[in-house]
Amino acid sequence: MMPSTGPSTSAEARTQRSRPPLPKPPERPWYQRWLWTLGLVGFVGLLLLVARNTDFNPAALWNGRARFWAIFSSLFQPDLTILPEVFTRALETLQISVLSVSLGAAVAFPVSFLAAKNIMAVGGAGSVVYYLCRTTINIVRSIPDLFWALVFVAAVGLGPFPGVLALTMFAFGMLGKLFSEAIEAIDPGPVEAVTATGASRTQVVVYAVLPQVIPAFIAHTLYAWEINVRIATVVGMVGAGGLGFLLRTYFSFFQYSSAATVILVTVVLVMAIDFASARIRARII
């Protein structure tokens, strides 16, 4: 037996018949399709030009596969007899990263407030200070960390001290930008409420801005510390101490098994710090 059609069903049918058809999406002009095609062709052509200018040569990689495998296979044959020396250099790398990120954060903390547009007054001396601090941060950030390492090695000699100075400049440039952007992204409500009470500029910063940005500042500092550990190994290769100094020494004398030990210890160190800092950031954000 066929089910009977109730009043509600017939009303729905009449509603569907009376509903106007949905409009068709507008067709794209023919020239838009050509523009996408020309853009794709242009991008591929740009990649080919860049590959040519950078001497991209897969054949050279294939011809050097034997040498590459000889070096890469040494990672599976580390020389464990040098572990005491490697651990000493790893501790040095860790100390370089901790001290440099602490100094960089200490300098970036006050400068970031001066480089935040919503804190500094628009116009007058405040605007001059804002652009001056912002420009300083951008200049420091634009200079590679290896350049800082080479300059400080030439200035103060070999060892971990030039590594601390180089990574301090890197941490200052990075944290200065991150801190100032965190300040500019705060909720203006608490600032307006504290300002309405007649508070001074310093009181507004202490009671309305700092409580909002401190968690972000801690998270950014931990992230910078994690990056500094990696970069400390790189700048060490130009004489700034740490694991990088050992790595360069072993590669210079073709002692690939010893270099493999340094690389493996570096990987373990970076992974441990990455895991620890990620857990801490997850708890404070």
LOGU-757054 format. One record per residue (C-alpha): residue number from 1; x, y, z. Coordinates in Angstrom, 3 decimals, always signed. Each point is the difference from the previous one (the first is absolute). Last residue first. Layout:
<rec pos="NUM" X="X" Y="Y" Z="Z"/>
...
//
This chain:
<rec pos="285" X="+49.900" Y="+30.386" Z="+26.122"/>
<rec pos="284" X="+1.910" Y="-0.976" Z="+3.151"/>
<rec pos="283" X="-0.394" Y="-3.781" Z="-0.054"/>
<rec pos="282" X="+0.505" Y="-0.529" Z="-3.745"/>
<rec pos="281" X="+3.096" Y="+2.190" Z="+0.088"/>
<rec pos="280" X="+1.525" Y="-2.203" Z="+2.711"/>
<rec pos="279" X="-0.696" Y="-3.203" Z="-1.929"/>
<rec pos="278" X="+1.432" Y="+1.488" Z="-3.204"/>
<rec pos="277" X="+3.102" Y="+1.158" Z="+1.860"/>
<rec pos="276" X="+0.657" Y="-3.493" Z="+1.355"/>
<rec pos="275" X="-0.560" Y="-1.777" Z="-3.327"/>
<rec pos="274" X="+2.156" Y="+2.431" Z="-1.969"/>
<rec pos="273" X="+2.701" Y="-0.126" Z="+2.651"/>
<rec pos="272" X="+0.131" Y="-3.805" Z="-0.131"/>
<rec pos="271" X="-0.108" Y="-0.058" Z="-3.807"/>
<rec pos="270" X="+2.812" Y="+2.555" Z="-0.273"/>
<rec pos="269" X="+2.237" Y="-1.932" Z="+2.402"/>
<rec pos="268" X="-0.672" Y="-3.365" Z="-1.667"/>
<rec pos="267" X="+0.730" Y="+1.438" Z="-3.443"/>
<rec pos="266" X="+3.189" Y="+1.673" Z="+1.220"/>
<rec pos="265" X="+1.180" Y="-3.262" Z="+1.590"/>
<rec pos="264" X="-0.591" Y="-1.773" Z="-3.319"/>
<rec pos="263" X="+1.839" Y="+2.692" Z="-1.961"/>
<rec pos="262" X="+3.023" Y="-0.066" Z="+2.328"/>
<rec pos="261" X="+0.204" Y="-3.788" Z="-0.204"/>
<rec pos="260" X="-0.251" Y="+0.140" Z="-3.785"/>
<rec pos="259" X="+2.917" Y="+2.444" Z="-0.084"/>
<rec pos="258" X="+2.097" Y="-2.615" Z="+1.777"/>
<rec pos="257" X="-0.985" Y="-2.591" Z="-2.601"/>
<rec pos="256" X="+0.673" Y="+2.504" Z="-2.783"/>
<rec pos="255" X="+3.583" Y="+0.733" Z="+0.933"/>
<rec pos="254" X="+0.783" Y="+1.727" Z="-3.299"/>
<rec pos="253" X="+2.571" Y="+2.285" Z="+1.698"/>
<rec pos="252" X="-1.976" Y="+3.165" Z="-0.757"/>
<rec pos="251" X="-3.241" Y="-1.835" Z="+0.814"/>
<rec pos="250" X="+1.260" Y="-0.823" Z="+3.486"/>
<rec pos="249" X="+1.080" Y="+3.570" Z="+0.727"/>
<rec pos="248" X="-3.191" Y="+1.536" Z="-1.385"/>
<rec pos="247" X="-2.146" Y="-2.242" Z="+2.176"/>
<rec pos="246" X="+2.070" Y="+0.710" Z="+3.094"/>
<rec pos="245" X="-0.405" Y="+3.754" Z="-0.440"/>
<rec pos="244" X="-3.710" Y="-0.459" Z="-0.693"/>
<rec pos="243" X="-0.475" Y="-1.827" Z="+3.288"/>
<rec pos="242" X="+0.837" Y="+3.067" Z="+2.040"/>
<rec pos="241" X="+2.413" Y="+2.799" Z="-0.770"/>
<rec pos="240" X="-0.320" Y="+3.076" Z="-2.206"/>
<rec pos="239" X="+2.702" Y="-1.053" Z="-2.470"/>
<rec pos="238" X="-1.847" Y="+0.165" Z="-3.318"/>
<rec pos="237" X="-1.598" Y="-3.434" Z="+0.516"/>
<rec pos="236" X="-1.267" Y="+1.122" Z="+3.399"/>
<rec pos="235" X="-2.355" Y="+2.346" Z="-1.811"/>
<rec pos="234" X="-1.890" Y="-3.039" Z="-1.304"/>
<rec pos="233" X="-0.193" Y="-1.887" Z="+3.295"/>
<rec pos="232" X="-1.184" Y="+3.116" Z="+1.807"/>
<rec pos="231" X="-2.649" Y="+0.388" Z="-2.722"/>
<rec pos="230" X="-1.751" Y="-3.190" Z="+1.076"/>
<rec pos="229" X="+0.088" Y="+0.864" Z="+3.693"/>
<rec pos="228" X="-1.065" Y="+3.550" Z="-0.821"/>
<rec pos="227" X="-3.166" Y="-1.286" Z="-1.676"/>
<rec pos="226" X="-1.189" Y="-1.709" Z="+3.185"/>
<rec pos="225" X="+0.922" Y="+3.058" Z="+2.051"/>
<rec pos="224" X="-2.011" Y="+2.189" Z="-2.382"/>
<rec pos="223" X="-3.028" Y="-2.258" Z="+0.499"/>
<rec pos="222" X="+0.409" Y="+0.208" Z="+3.770"/>
<rec pos="221" X="+0.182" Y="+3.791" Z="-0.247"/>
<rec pos="220" X="-3.120" Y="+0.119" Z="-2.199"/>
<rec pos="219" X="-1.980" Y="-2.079" Z="+2.515"/>
<rec pos="218" X="+1.155" Y="+2.158" Z="+2.920"/>
<rec pos="217" X="-0.895" Y="+3.221" Z="-1.831"/>
<rec pos="216" X="-3.393" Y="-1.411" Z="-1.008"/>
<rec pos="215" X="-0.806" Y="-0.826" Z="+3.633"/>
<rec pos="214" X="+1.201" Y="+3.499" Z="+1.084"/>
<rec pos="213" X="-2.066" Y="+1.845" Z="-2.641"/>
<rec pos="212" X="-3.443" Y="+0.380" Z="+1.574"/>
<rec pos="211" X="+1.083" Y="+0.584" Z="+3.603"/>
<rec pos="210" X="+2.618" Y="+2.491" Z="-1.274"/>
<rec pos="209" X="-2.433" Y="+2.239" Z="-1.883"/>
<rec pos="208" X="-2.702" Y="+1.032" Z="+2.482"/>
<rec pos="207" X="+1.616" Y="+0.304" Z="+3.452"/>
<rec pos="206" X="+3.660" Y="+0.716" Z="-0.768"/>
<rec pos="205" X="-0.456" Y="+1.737" Z="-3.356"/>
<rec pos="204" X="-2.891" Y="+2.145" Z="+1.206"/>
<rec pos="203" X="+1.928" Y="+0.847" Z="+3.164"/>
<rec pos="202" X="+2.966" Y="+1.193" Z="-2.070"/>
<rec pos="201" X="-2.201" Y="+2.192" Z="-2.186"/>
<rec pos="200" X="-1.623" Y="+1.565" Z="+3.057"/>
<rec pos="199" X="-3.348" Y="-1.076" Z="+1.408"/>
<rec pos="198" X="-2.968" Y="+2.383" Z="-0.087"/>
<rec pos="197" X="-2.623" Y="-2.678" Z="+0.634"/>
<rec pos="196" X="-1.028" Y="+0.126" Z="-3.654"/>
<rec pos="195" X="+3.503" Y="-1.169" Z="-0.991"/>
<rec pos="194" X="-0.509" Y="-3.225" Z="+1.957"/>
<rec pos="193" X="-3.260" Y="-0.728" Z="-1.843"/>
<rec pos="192" X="+1.390" Y="+0.997" Z="-3.397"/>
<rec pos="191" X="+2.986" Y="-2.293" Z="+0.424"/>
<rec pos="190" X="-2.207" Y="-2.840" Z="+1.225"/>
<rec pos="189" X="-2.147" Y="+0.301" Z="-3.150"/>
<rec pos="188" X="+2.838" Y="+0.380" Z="-2.523"/>
<rec pos="187" X="+0.473" Y="-3.809" Z="-0.250"/>
<rec pos="186" X="+3.647" Y="-0.575" Z="-0.851"/>
<rec pos="185" X="+1.275" Y="-0.531" Z="-3.574"/>
<rec pos="184" X="+2.422" Y="+2.954" Z="-0.027"/>
<rec pos="183" X="+1.766" Y="-1.374" Z="+3.071"/>
<rec pos="182" X="+0.405" Y="-3.429" Z="-1.606"/>
<rec pos="181" X="+1.403" Y="+1.679" Z="-3.129"/>
<rec pos="180" X="+2.545" Y="+1.858" Z="+2.129"/>
<rec pos="179" X="+1.078" Y="-3.212" Z="+1.742"/>
<rec pos="178" X="+0.373" Y="-1.960" Z="-3.246"/>
<rec pos="177" X="+2.045" Y="+2.728" Z="-1.705"/>
<rec pos="176" X="+2.309" Y="+0.620" Z="+2.938"/>
<rec pos="175" X="+0.217" Y="-3.746" Z="+0.582"/>
<rec pos="174" X="+1.505" Y="-0.666" Z="-3.436"/>
<rec pos="173" X="+2.375" Y="+2.940" Z="-0.084"/>
<rec pos="172" X="+1.107" Y="-0.480" Z="+3.605"/>
<rec pos="171" X="+0.447" Y="-3.753" Z="-0.427"/>
<rec pos="170" X="+2.240" Y="+0.487" Z="-3.039"/>
<rec pos="169" X="+2.084" Y="+2.655" Z="+1.732"/>
<rec pos="168" X="+0.348" Y="-2.236" Z="+3.056"/>
<rec pos="167" X="+0.906" Y="-2.882" Z="-2.315"/>
<rec pos="166" X="+3.036" Y="+1.899" Z="-1.282"/>
<rec pos="165" X="+1.108" Y="+1.132" Z="+3.472"/>
<rec pos="164" X="-0.305" Y="-3.481" Z="+1.515"/>
<rec pos="163" X="+1.866" Y="-1.510" Z="-2.943"/>
<rec pos="162" X="+2.729" Y="+2.612" Z="+0.366"/>
<rec pos="161" X="+0.392" Y="-1.159" Z="+3.639"/>
<rec pos="160" X="+0.060" Y="-3.745" Z="-0.821"/>
<rec pos="159" X="+3.519" Y="-0.029" Z="-1.375"/>
<rec pos="158" X="+2.121" Y="+1.688" Z="-2.650"/>
<rec pos="157" X="+1.057" Y="+3.640" Z="+0.131"/>
<rec pos="156" X="-1.598" Y="+3.214" Z="+1.274"/>
<rec pos="155" X="-0.414" Y="+2.129" Z="-3.149"/>
<rec pos="154" X="+0.576" Y="-2.496" Z="-2.818"/>
<rec pos="153" X="-2.207" Y="-2.558" Z="+1.742"/>
<rec pos="152" X="-2.545" Y="+2.779" Z="+0.606"/>
<rec pos="151" X="-0.162" Y="+0.936" Z="-3.674"/>
<rec pos="150" X="-0.113" Y="-3.603" Z="-1.216"/>
<rec pos="149" X="-2.783" Y="-0.870" Z="+2.446"/>
<rec pos="148" X="-2.048" Y="+3.074" Z="-0.915"/>
<rec pos="147" X="+0.334" Y="-0.922" Z="-3.661"/>
<rec pos="146" X="-1.052" Y="-3.574" Z="+0.760"/>
<rec pos="145" X="-3.106" Y="+1.322" Z="+1.720"/>
<rec pos="144" X="-1.126" Y="+1.659" Z="-3.206"/>
<rec pos="143" X="-0.763" Y="+3.767" Z="+0.101"/>
<rec pos="142" X="-3.666" Y="+0.756" Z="-0.776"/>
<rec pos="141" X="-1.137" Y="-0.469" Z="+3.587"/>
<rec pos="140" X="+2.402" Y="+2.664" Z="+1.307"/>
<rec pos="139" X="-1.211" Y="+2.472" Z="-2.639"/>
<rec pos="138" X="-3.652" Y="-0.772" Z="+0.707"/>
<rec pos="137" X="+0.429" Y="+0.474" Z="+3.749"/>
<rec pos="136" X="+1.790" Y="+3.320" Z="-0.508"/>
<rec pos="135" X="-2.682" Y="+1.193" Z="-2.411"/>
<rec pos="134" X="-2.742" Y="-0.765" Z="+2.511"/>
<rec pos="133" X="+1.894" Y="+1.786" Z="+2.752"/>
<rec pos="132" X="+0.491" Y="+3.144" Z="-2.109"/>
<rec pos="131" X="-3.538" Y="-0.100" Z="-1.381"/>
<rec pos="130" X="-1.500" Y="-0.155" Z="+3.494"/>
<rec pos="129" X="+2.373" Y="+2.586" Z="+1.472"/>
<rec pos="128" X="-0.919" Y="+2.486" Z="-2.733"/>
<rec pos="127" X="-3.716" Y="-0.698" Z="+0.492"/>
<rec pos="126" X="+0.296" Y="+0.620" Z="+3.717"/>
<rec pos="125" X="+1.881" Y="+3.265" Z="-0.577"/>
<rec pos="124" X="-2.875" Y="+1.550" Z="-1.920"/>
<rec pos="123" X="-2.706" Y="-1.995" Z="-1.744"/>
<rec pos="122" X="-1.890" Y="-3.068" Z="+1.133"/>
<rec pos="121" X="+0.884" Y="-0.656" Z="+3.619"/>
<rec pos="120" X="+1.824" Y="-3.249" Z="+0.698"/>
<rec pos="119" X="-1.988" Y="-2.872" Z="+1.454"/>
<rec pos="118" X="-2.280" Y="-0.872" Z="-2.938"/>
<rec pos="117" X="+2.899" Y="+0.251" Z="-2.446"/>
<rec pos="116" X="+2.211" Y="-2.494" Z="+1.810"/>
<rec pos="115" X="+3.741" Y="+0.627" Z="-0.545"/>
<rec pos="114" X="+0.485" Y="+1.812" Z="+3.332"/>
<rec pos="113" X="-1.644" Y="-2.925" Z="+1.769"/>
<rec pos="112" X="+2.238" Y="-2.404" Z="-1.927"/>
<rec pos="111" X="+3.126" Y="+1.908" Z="+1.079"/>
<rec pos="110" X="-0.665" Y="-0.708" Z="+3.669"/>
<rec pos="109" X="-0.232" Y="-3.793" Z="-0.453"/>
<rec pos="108" X="+2.432" Y="-0.365" Z="-2.920"/>
<rec pos="107" X="+3.057" Y="+0.735" Z="+2.140"/>
<rec pos="106" X="-0.838" Y="-2.560" Z="+2.688"/>
<rec pos="105" X="-1.203" Y="-2.466" Z="-2.644"/>
<rec pos="104" X="+3.326" Y="+0.173" Z="-1.828"/>
<rec pos="103" X="+1.968" Y="-0.418" Z="+3.223"/>
<rec pos="102" X="-2.038" Y="-3.049" Z="+1.021"/>
<rec pos="101" X="+0.104" Y="-1.427" Z="-3.529"/>
<rec pos="100" X="+3.782" Y="+0.342" Z="-0.048"/>
<rec pos="99" X="+0.550" Y="-1.515" Z="+3.450"/>
<rec pos="98" X="-2.171" Y="-3.053" Z="-0.637"/>
<rec pos="97" X="+1.329" Y="-0.640" Z="-3.514"/>
<rec pos="96" X="+3.650" Y="+0.269" Z="+0.988"/>
<rec pos="95" X="-0.581" Y="-2.253" Z="+3.017"/>
<rec pos="94" X="-1.587" Y="-2.680" Z="-2.170"/>
<rec pos="93" X="+2.860" Y="+0.181" Z="-2.477"/>
<rec pos="92" X="+2.518" Y="-0.356" Z="+2.832"/>
<rec pos="91" X="-1.894" Y="-3.002" Z="+1.362"/>
<rec pos="90" X="+0.124" Y="-1.523" Z="-3.477"/>
<rec pos="89" X="+3.735" Y="+0.718" Z="-0.146"/>
<rec pos="88" X="+0.560" Y="-1.959" Z="+3.222"/>
<rec pos="87" X="-2.286" Y="-2.773" Z="-1.240"/>
<rec pos="86" X="+2.036" Y="-0.225" Z="-3.210"/>
<rec pos="85" X="+3.246" Y="-0.272" Z="+1.952"/>
<rec pos="84" X="-1.381" Y="-2.823" Z="+2.164"/>
<rec pos="83" X="-1.566" Y="-1.691" Z="-3.080"/>
<rec pos="82" X="+3.293" Y="-0.300" Z="-1.888"/>
<rec pos="81" X="+0.238" Y="-3.792" Z="+0.364"/>
<rec pos="80" X="-3.494" Y="-0.396" Z="-1.445"/>
<rec pos="79" X="+1.205" Y="+0.361" Z="-3.590"/>
<rec pos="78" X="-3.235" Y="-0.063" Z="-1.935"/>
<rec pos="77" X="-0.582" Y="-2.671" Z="-2.669"/>
<rec pos="76" X="-3.578" Y="+0.563" Z="-1.194"/>
<rec pos="75" X="+0.708" Y="+3.654" Z="-0.732"/>
<rec pos="74" X="+2.991" Y="-1.233" Z="-2.008"/>
<rec pos="73" X="-2.444" Y="-1.169" Z="-2.654"/>
<rec pos="72" X="-0.708" Y="+3.620" Z="-0.888"/>
<rec pos="71" X="+3.629" Y="+0.833" Z="-0.752"/>
<rec pos="70" X="+0.669" Y="-3.028" Z="-2.203"/>
<rec pos="69" X="-3.485" Y="+0.348" Z="-1.503"/>
<rec pos="68" X="+0.725" Y="+3.546" Z="-1.135"/>
<rec pos="67" X="+3.362" Y="-0.999" Z="-1.439"/>
<rec pos="66" X="-1.646" Y="-2.790" Z="-2.011"/>
<rec pos="65" X="-2.938" Y="+2.190" Z="-1.044"/>
<rec pos="64" X="+2.274" Y="+2.608" Z="-1.514"/>
<rec pos="63" X="-0.900" Y="-0.827" Z="-3.602"/>
<rec pos="62" X="-3.701" Y="+0.070" Z="+0.876"/>
<rec pos="61" X="+0.307" Y="+3.376" Z="+1.690"/>
<rec pos="60" X="+1.900" Y="+1.357" Z="-2.996"/>
<rec pos="59" X="-2.734" Y="-1.312" Z="-2.319"/>
<rec pos="58" X="-2.667" Y="+1.769" Z="+2.086"/>
<rec pos="57" X="+1.581" Y="+3.353" Z="-0.941"/>
<rec pos="56" X="-1.480" Y="+3.233" Z="+1.351"/>
<rec pos="55" X="+2.662" Y="+2.573" Z="-0.884"/>
<rec pos="54" X="-1.836" Y="+2.728" Z="+1.986"/>
<rec pos="53" X="-0.637" Y="+2.160" Z="-3.081"/>
<rec pos="52" X="-1.353" Y="-2.965" Z="-1.948"/>
<rec pos="51" X="-2.326" Y="-1.099" Z="+2.784"/>
<rec pos="50" X="-1.210" Y="+3.600" Z="+0.340"/>
<rec pos="49" X="-0.793" Y="+0.152" Z="-3.716"/>
<rec pos="48" X="-1.820" Y="-3.344" Z="+0.108"/>
<rec pos="47" X="-2.007" Y="+1.147" Z="+3.025"/>
<rec pos="46" X="-0.918" Y="+3.237" Z="-1.782"/>
<rec pos="45" X="-1.184" Y="-1.946" Z="-3.056"/>
<rec pos="44" X="-2.187" Y="-2.165" Z="+2.209"/>
<rec pos="43" X="-1.471" Y="+3.138" Z="+1.568"/>
<rec pos="42" X="-0.593" Y="+1.591" Z="-3.405"/>
<rec pos="41" X="-1.775" Y="-3.107" Z="-1.274"/>
<rec pos="40" X="-2.219" Y="-0.011" Z="+3.077"/>
<rec pos="39" X="-0.768" Y="+3.694" Z="-0.367"/>
<rec pos="38" X="-0.741" Y="-0.384" Z="-3.710"/>
<rec pos="37" X="-2.459" Y="-2.791" Z="+0.776"/>
<rec pos="36" X="-1.680" Y="+1.968" Z="+2.777"/>
<rec pos="35" X="-0.225" Y="+3.050" Z="-2.286"/>
<rec pos="34" X="-1.456" Y="-2.111" Z="-2.805"/>
<rec pos="33" X="-2.773" Y="-1.210" Z="+2.294"/>
<rec pos="32" X="-0.666" Y="+3.584" Z="+1.009"/>
<rec pos="31" X="-0.180" Y="+1.036" Z="-3.683"/>
<rec pos="30" X="-3.029" Y="-2.187" Z="-0.603"/>
<rec pos="29" X="-2.073" Y="+1.843" Z="+2.520"/>
<rec pos="28" X="-1.084" Y="-2.112" Z="+2.931"/>
<rec pos="27" X="-3.547" Y="-1.220" Z="-0.142"/>
<rec pos="26" X="-2.313" Y="+1.335" Z="+2.640"/>
<rec pos="25" X="-1.365" Y="-2.628" Z="+2.357"/>
<rec pos="24" X="-3.486" Y="-1.036" Z="-1.002"/>
<rec pos="23" X="-2.797" Y="+1.507" Z="+2.035"/>
<rec pos="22" X="-1.984" Y="-2.414" Z="+2.147"/>
<rec pos="21" X="-3.448" Y="-0.672" Z="-1.334"/>
<rec pos="20" X="-2.858" Y="+1.947" Z="+1.544"/>
<rec pos="19" X="-1.960" Y="-1.802" Z="+2.736"/>
<rec pos="18" X="-3.672" Y="-0.439" Z="-1.015"/>
<rec pos="17" X="+0.444" Y="-3.648" Z="-0.967"/>
<rec pos="16" X="+1.962" Y="-0.733" Z="+3.186"/>
<rec pos="15" X="-2.661" Y="+1.677" Z="+2.135"/>
<rec pos="14" X="-2.787" Y="-1.927" Z="-1.758"/>
<rec pos="13" X="+1.860" Y="-3.266" Z="+0.696"/>
<rec pos="12" X="+0.529" Y="+0.948" Z="+3.649"/>
<rec pos="11" X="-3.714" Y="+0.723" Z="+0.343"/>
<rec pos="10" X="-0.812" Y="-3.389" Z="-1.571"/>
<rec pos="9" X="+2.207" Y="-1.733" Z="+2.538"/>
<rec pos="8" X="-1.479" Y="+1.909" Z="+2.928"/>
<rec pos="7" X="-3.521" Y="-0.850" Z="-1.072"/>
<rec pos="6" X="+0.676" Y="-3.702" Z="+0.022"/>
<rec pos="5" X="+0.808" Y="-2.257" Z="-2.942"/>
<rec pos="4" X="-1.298" Y="-3.456" Z="+0.672"/>
<rec pos="3" X="+2.401" Y="-2.882" Z="+0.103"/>
<rec pos="2" X="-0.353" Y="-2.470" Z="-2.899"/>
<rec pos="1" X="-1.367" Y="-3.413" Z="+0.959"/>
//
